[in-house]
Amino acid sequence: ALIVVGGTLGATILQTPYGVLKRAGQLLSWMLFPPSVSEEALVKTILNLSKIARKDGLLGLENVADNEKNRLLRKGLLLLADGYEPERIRQRLEEEVEHQERQDIRAANIFDHMGGYAPTIGIIGAAMGLIHVMGNLDQPEKVGAGIATAFVATIYGVALANLLFFPVANKLRGILRERTRYEDMMIDGIIAIADGENPKSIELRLRGFL
């Protein structure tokens, strides 16, 4: 276990920049507490914002932005209040989403790399165990138990890869895809407000994502 886990962690740390490694550690918490993305709630939020914009103008969104917790939505509202053109707003927001997605996908892929290392290091552990067995051939009663123990390292490697590392990587990428879809929906809503669409039209547009 020490050889397989330690070797896998060591190889991963050697190949991964610190920032990406740190982000991978942060993403691990998503396995138990994934980010909350309620698309129905987003539709209601965008509709409320569109009504404020129609009543008070785009500048009226600036006060709302100050109290908004979502980073992307806050930035979009500030760009609206500053009078940016819709296409410019879309470009700025999509660049931010794509940059964050690239960073997070790179962090999630670390667990794929770990799944690749673990079985190989398990074979190394098995080989080390067999070397130890070869040194005790003069004691036949220990050979069987020694060989059995040696191959435990292979089981650790294969099990960790297929029961832990690959599933974690796949689940994190699934969560990231959901978050990106949610943020694309948010950007579409912001652009609809910038284009001056009426709330009913915006609602129909956003419900196309659901």
N, C-alpha and C positions, 0 to 999 in steps of 0.2 A: 504493500500500500504506500509506503514511504517513497519507494523508487518510482512508482507510477504517478502518484499525485505530485510529488516533489519535482520529478523530471518534467512532467507536463507543464506545471506552473513555471518552472525555470525557463523552459524553451519559449513559452508564450511571453514571459517578461522580457527575454532577450530580443525578441523580434518586434515588440510593440512599443511605440512611443508612449511616454508617460501620460500625456493628455488623453490618448485613446484608451489606455488601460484604466485610467480614472473614470472615464465616462462609462466603460463597460461595467465597472463596479456599481455605478449609480443606476444603470439600467437593470441590474439584477433585482432591485427592489420592485420592479414592475411585475416580476413573477407572482408576487403576492398582492401588490397594490398597483395595478395598471392605471395610467392616467385616465381620469374621468372625462369622457367625451359624449355628451348627450346631444344628438343631432336635433331632436325635437326642441330642446331648450335653446339651441342655437337659432333655430328658425324664429322662435318667439323673440329672442334678443334682437335679431336683425330687423324684424318687423317693428319693434319698439323704436329702434334707432332710426328707421326710415320715417316714422311718424314725427319724431323729434326734428329730423332734417327738413321735413316738409313744413313743419310749424315754425321753427326758429331759424331755418337756414343751416347750411353746413357748419357755420361757426358755432352753432348751438351744440355741436357734438364735442367741442373741445372740453367743456366741463364734464361731460360723461366720460371722456377718455381719462381724465385725472383719477377717476375711481374704478377704472377697469383693471381687473387683475390679469386677464389673458394678454400676454406680451404682444402677440400678433394683432389681435383686435385693437389694442390700444394704439399701436403704431399706425394701423389703417385709419382709425378715427382721426388721429393727429394729421395724417396726410390729407384726409378729406377737409379738415378744418383749415389747413394751410392753402387749399385751393389747387392742389396738384391735379393734372389731367388724369382721367380714368386709366388710360394705358400706362402712364408713368406709375400710378399707384399699383397696378397689377404687377408691373415689372419689379418694383421694389419689394413687394410682399412675396412674390414667387421666388425671387433670388434668396430671400431669407429662409423660406421654407425648404428650398432645395439644398442650401448650405447645411442647415440643421439636419436634414434627412441623410445627407452624405456622411456627416460626422457620426450620426447614430447607427447607420447601417454598418459603417466601418467598425464601430464598437461591438455591435451584435455579432459580426463575423468572427470576432476573436474566439467565440465559443465553438464555431466551426473548426477553427484552427486547432483548438484544444482537442476536439473530437478526432482530428487527424493524428495528433501526436500521441494520444493516450494508448491506442493499440500497439503502436510501434515501440513505445517505451515499455509496454507490457511484455513484448517479446524480449527486449533487453533484460528485463527483470527475470524472465524465465531462463534465459541463457546464463545469467549469473547464478541462478539456483542450480542449474545443471552442472556448471563448473564446480560448484561446491559438492554436488553429489559425486562427480568423478573423482574428487579427492578422497572419497570414503568407500571406494570399491572393495577395500579389504574388509568392510563390515556390511555384508549383504543384507542383513536385517534392517539396515537404515536406508538402503537404496530406494525401495518402493515409496516410503514416506517422503524421502527427499525429492523424488521426481514429482510426486503429487503436490508437494508444497511449491516447487518451482513453477508449475503451470498455473498456480493461483494468480501470479502476476499478470498472465495473459487474460485471465477472466476479469481481473480488475480493469485492465485497459479497455477491453471490448465493452464491458458493462458501463463504464463511465462514459465512453463515447456515445453509445447508442441509447442509454437510459437517462443520461444527464445532459451532456454537452450539446449534442445535435438537437434534442427537443427544446432546450433553452434557447438556442440560436433561432430555431424556427418560430417559436412563440414570440420572441422579441421582434422579429421581422414582421410577423402578423400584426402586432400591436402598432408598429411603426407605420404600416400600410393604412391601418384604420385612422391613425392620427393625421397622416398626410391627406387622406380623403376628407376628414373633418376640416382641416385647414384650407383645402381647396374650396370647400363649400363656403367657408367663412369669407375667403377672398371674393368669391362670386357675389356674395351678399353685399360686401363693401362696394364692389364695382357697380352693382345695381343701384345702390344709394347714390353713388357719384353720377350715374346716368340719369338720375331723377325719376326712376321707375316708381309707379304707385305700389303701395303695400301688397295688393292682391297679386299683381304681376310678379313681385319679388317672392311671395310665398310659393306660387306655382313653379317658379324657377328653382328655388331651393329644394322643393319637394322632389324634384327630379333626381336628387342625390340619394333619397331614402329608399 
